[in-house]
C-alpha cells in the first residue's frame, strides 16, 4: 500500500470521527436550548437556538419562530418569525406548519393569504400528534369557513402536492 493511499484512509477515518462526535454535540446543544426555553430563559434559548436554526435544525427553527413571533428573548418581528417557521415547515415540522398557517391567516409577517393558510393548517393537522390533532382541526375548519369552494380545492391541491425537503 502506498503512502498516499494510507494517508487518504487516515483522512477519511478522521473525517468520520469528527462527524460522529459532532452529532451528539449538536443534539446536546438543542437539548440545552430547549431546556432554557422550558425554563422561560428566552435570551439564553435564542443564543443557543440561532446557530442551530441557521444550520437547518427544524426544531430550533420552529422554536426560534415562536421567540420572534412573541418577542421573547429577541425583538418581536413577524417577518423573521414567518421566515423561521417556513424553513421548519418546509422540512415537515407540524408545529411550524401550524404557526405559519396562522400567520398567513392573519397576514402577520407575510401577505394575508387564506389559501396558503389553509394549506399549512391542513398539513399541520394531518401530521399532528393525537393530543393536539382535534384542536388544530378546529382552527383549520374555522379558517375554511372563510373560503370559497374554489379556494378550498386550491388549498387541498397545494397540500397534496407538497413534499418535505431537508436543508443542506
C-alpha positions in Angstrom: 0.0 0.0 0.0 1.5 3.4 -1.0 1.8 6.3 1.4 -0.9 8.4 -0.3 -3.5 5.6 0.0 -2.7 5.2 3.7 -2.9 9.0 4.2 -6.2 9.1 2.3 -7.7 6.4 4.5 -6.4 8.2 7.6 -8.1 11.4 6.5 -11.4 9.6 5.8 -11.2 8.0 9.2 -10.6 11.4 10.9 -13.5 13.0 9.0 -15.8 10.1 10.1 -14.6 10.6 13.7 -15.2 14.3 13.6 -18.7 13.8 12.2 -19.6 11.1 14.7 -18.5 13.4 17.6 -20.3 16.4 16.2 -23.8 14.8 16.0 -24.1 14.3 19.8 -22.8 17.8 20.5 -25.5 19.2 18.1 -28.1 17.2 20.0 -26.8 18.4 23.3 -26.9 22.0 22.2 -30.5 21.5 21.0 -31.3 19.9 24.4 -29.8 22.9 26.2 -31.7 25.4 24.1 -35.0 23.6 24.6 -34.3 23.3 28.3 -33.6 27.1 28.5 -36.8 27.6 26.5 -38.8 25.5 29.0 -37.3 27.4 31.9 -38.5 30.6 30.1 -34.9 31.8 29.9 -35.6 33.0 26.4 -32.4 35.1 25.9 -30.3 32.0 26.6 -32.6 29.9 24.4 -32.3 32.3 21.5 -28.5 32.4 21.8 -28.3 28.6 21.6 -31.1 28.1 19.0 -30.0 30.7 16.5 -26.8 28.9 15.3 -28.7 25.5 15.2 -31.5 27.1 13.2 -29.1 28.6 10.8 -27.6 25.2 10.2 -31.0 23.8 9.3 -32.3 22.2 12.5 -36.1 22.2 12.1 -36.9 22.1 15.9 -34.6 25.0 16.6 -36.2 26.9 13.6 -39.7 26.3 14.9 -38.9 27.4 18.5 -37.0 30.4 17.1 -40.0 31.4 15.1 -42.1 31.4 18.3 -39.5 33.6 20.0 -39.6 36.1 17.2 -43.4 35.9 16.9 -43.9 36.6 20.7 -40.8 38.9 21.2 -39.4 36.6 23.9 -35.6 36.8 24.2 -35.4 38.7 20.8 -37.2 41.7 19.4 -40.7 40.8 18.1 -40.6 40.5 14.4 -43.4 38.7 12.5 -41.4 38.7 9.2 -38.5 36.9 11.0 -40.9 34.6 12.7 -42.5 33.7 9.4 -39.1 33.0 7.8 -38.1 30.6 10.6 -41.5 28.9 10.6 -41.3 28.5 6.9 -37.8 26.9 7.0 -39.0 24.4 9.6 -42.4 23.9 7.9 -40.8 23.0 4.6 -38.9 20.3 6.5 -42.2 18.9 7.8 -42.3 20.3 11.3 -46.0 20.3 12.1 -45.8 23.0 14.9 -44.1 25.3 12.4 -46.7 24.5 9.7 -49.5 25.3 12.2 -47.9 28.6 13.2 -47.1 29.6 9.6 -50.7 28.9 8.7 -51.9 31.2 11.4 -49.5 34.0 10.2 -50.9 33.6 6.7 -54.5 33.8 8.0 -53.8 37.0 9.9 -51.3 38.5 7.4 -48.6 38.9 10.0 -45.1 38.9 8.6 -46.5 37.5 5.3 -49.2 38.8 2.9 -52.6 37.6 4.1 -53.4 34.5 2.0 -56.3 32.3 3.1 -55.4 29.5 0.6 -51.8 29.3 1.8 -53.0 29.5 5.4 -55.4 26.5 4.8 -52.6 24.6 3.0 -50.3 24.8 6.0 -53.1 24.2 8.5 -54.2 21.1 6.5 -50.6 19.7 6.6 -50.2 20.5 10.2 -53.4 18.8 11.2 -52.5 15.7 9.2 -49.1 15.4 10.9 -50.2 16.5 14.4 -49.7 14.2 17.4 -53.1 12.8 18.6 -53.2 15.0 21.7 -53.4 18.2 19.6 -54.9 17.0 16.3 -58.5 17.8 17.3 -57.6 21.4 18.4 -55.7 22.0 15.1 -58.6 20.6 13.1 -61.0 23.0 14.7 -58.8 26.0 13.9 -58.3 24.7 10.3 -62.1 24.3 10.0 -62.7 27.9 11.2 -60.3 29.2 8.5 -62.0 27.0 5.9 -65.4 28.7 6.7 -63.9 32.0 5.3 -63.1 30.3 1.9 -64.9 29.7 -1.3 -65.2 26.1 -2.7 -62.5 27.0 -5.3 -60.1 28.3 -2.6 -60.7 25.1 -0.6 -59.9 23.0 -3.6 -56.8 25.0 -4.3 -55.6 24.7 -0.7 -56.1 21.0 -0.7 -54.3 20.6 -4.0 -51.3 22.6 -2.7 -51.2 20.4 0.4 -51.4 17.2 -1.7 -48.5 18.5 -4.0 -46.3 19.5 -1.1 -43.4 17.3 -0.1 -40.9 17.9 2.8 -37.4 19.0 1.9 -34.3 18.9 4.1 -32.0 21.8 4.3 -28.3 21.1 3.5 
